[in-house]
Amino acid sequence: MGRSPNFLNLLSYRVLHVEDIDEDYHIKAETISPPDRCVHCGSVSLVGFGRRENWIRDLPIHGKRVGLSVDTRRFRCKTCGKTFYEPLPEVDSKRSMTVRLKTWLEKKSLRHPFTHLAEETGVGNSTIRMVFDDYVDQLRDSLRFETPEVLGIDEVHLIRRPRALFTNIPSCIVIEMLPDRNKTTVARFLSDLPSKGRIRCVAIDMWRPYQDAVREALPGIPVVVDKLHVLKMANAALDALRKTVGGTLPPGKRRTLMRNRHVLLKRFSKLNEVQRKRLDEWDKDFPVLLKAHLAKERFYDVYEASSRAEASRLYKEWDAGLDPEIRSTFGPLLTAFKNWEGPILAYFDHRVTNACTESANNLIRAVQRMGRGYSFDVLRARILFVRHGAHRMKPFKRPGLLGKLRLEDSKGLGYGLPSTEIELEEMSFGVDTSILLDLIEKGEI
């Protein structure tokens, strides 16, 4: 193909030749305005001193990858004797690509796999990852998260490791994900939270490093063990007993018992007549299961208490009244209550649960399934730093910095006072899990 001055739409370059090769355009070009002064001393006494070819990637055109070959001129300054290559306008200073391609990759890399972008542009995976990392650093610096009044800490299993997940419980929004759930990592994050005085309590599961981290970084802030995790232990104990009993039965009866496991795990008040009748029949066939079911129901009743003192009393009565035949079944629950009694009973002072965090876990796993091969850093950035509709934003007022204060003339008298102008920024409450799910379903994240 011959010359096409407007083919690139880069005003600083002149297209010399365009070659159409399969899925690529190879474009030879040169700058329109070479430098007229030495970049070292500013002298205008320059002479040509050779050339070199620079290969630069640009935005795809007509669905084809674009490679730009720029015949870059070298100059020698007669005054200082130094040599230099002409600067290439509209080219990224860190990588061999145009600024507009870098900007395009920044936006695309937050929503599309790096391999797809590499195939589409001809830029290597590792280069796209570096563009992504730099962009995420910018987003992180520009996005503030508000410290919640009720903080939830849980973990989500991503890429073969448990990761600490932090949520604003009243609003059910995600505010942070950490690469692990170690005490040191969690404590460092909690220590760096702004406005820690806003936090009224922290809800956790029964993972000791979480409790230790809160006590170290947020002394005096109450720790509440999530109600759902405790109740889940009661159901897990009952289900384990069902499996043990089923293991002694013929295959047909074992399958029947398995199909009806939901009857055991449901609250009795939520069973219909058919289910209640089936439960009554188990009194003859599986009396130990019925005993355990009744014990599970009485334990649930502890959480119906109206006060911490009443809950403590009901639990002690439940513990004392456990039938010896099923006491070992609830052994893990008894041990957990013994070790975590204070934080478990703290629920009755604050009435908060981590249900929102559990919901966020499901959504994050859905994001991971949609983007196989994501690293943790990429997944975290796509959830937290993409300024999509899932972010709940609010204006944030910050007084002008001392370095930016202006002296205002007062009625032309020649003196002034520092300006009290307020700088408006944006603060994010976090990422709304319900909106995030909608974006996942639409394939927008």
Beta strands, then each sheet from edge to edge (+ up, - down):
strand 1: 13-21
strand 2: 24-31
strand 3: 46-61
strand 4: 64-77
strand 5: 83-85
strand 6: 144-145
strand 7: 150-158
strand 8: 161-168
strand 9: 173-177
strand 10: 201-204
strand 11: 223-225
strand 12: 391-399
strand 13: 422-432
sheet 1: 1+ 2- 4- 3+
sheet 2: 1+ 2- 4- 5+
sheet 3: 6+ 13+ 9- 8+ 7- 10- 11-
sheet 4: 6+ 13+ 12-
end
